[in-house]
Amino acid sequence: MAYEPKNYEKLLGTAGFSDTLLNNHFTLYKGYVTNTNKSGDILGAMLKEDKTATPEYAEMKRRFGWEFNGMRLHEYYFGNMVKGGSEIDKSSAFYKKVVEEFGSFEACGKDFTSVGAMRGIGWTILYYDMIGKRLFNFWINEHDTGHPAGAIPLLVMDVFEHAYMTDYGLKRADYINAFFKAIDWSKVSKRFDKTNK
């Protein structure tokens, strides 16, 4: 069954994000969905044809991780944004866990934005470690590598150039500021709540 791209047009008009930037980003995301499906089809055909011991199969298997994670991380990213942003519910289990881990909600935000401002391209992700019951802000260079095993993404920020260059040029800090004003904290809290069921 093929993956279908999700529609994120509700984000058009979000303060700090031009419609041009968002539409370009949506198109890039749709490409990941398309390539995830193509890669899956090719791998399925190669399996049926008993071509799993070939270099082509190995390369396509590796490529699938890149395409799939590119698709899924963009879904987390667009999914944790909302036009106008939202306030954090200070009575939520997520908020309480953040304060327990970082000392304050603001300290977690400072750590997250500091990770996002590091030199390089990739993703900044607030993960919840299901086994250790801990929160960590991670830097992920490439879609398919560096993800902590057993951890669930709660808040995802794209820091590849395509996420901000159209509107901000090299001013990544301004983009991060705009992103923080568009976070749907209720969505982030719901992601956390699902980890504790």
Buried (B, 14 or more C-beta within 10 A) or exposed (E): EEBEBBEBEEBEEBEBBBEEBBBBBBEBBBBBBBBBBBBBEBBEEBEEEEBEEEEEBEEBBEBBBBBBBBBBBBBBBBBBBBEEBBEBEEEBEBBEBBBEBBEEBEEBBEBBBEBBEEEEEBBBBBBBBEEEEEBBBBBBEBBBEEBBEEBBBBBBBBBBBEBBBBBBEEEBEBBBEBBBEBBBBBBBBBBBEEBEE
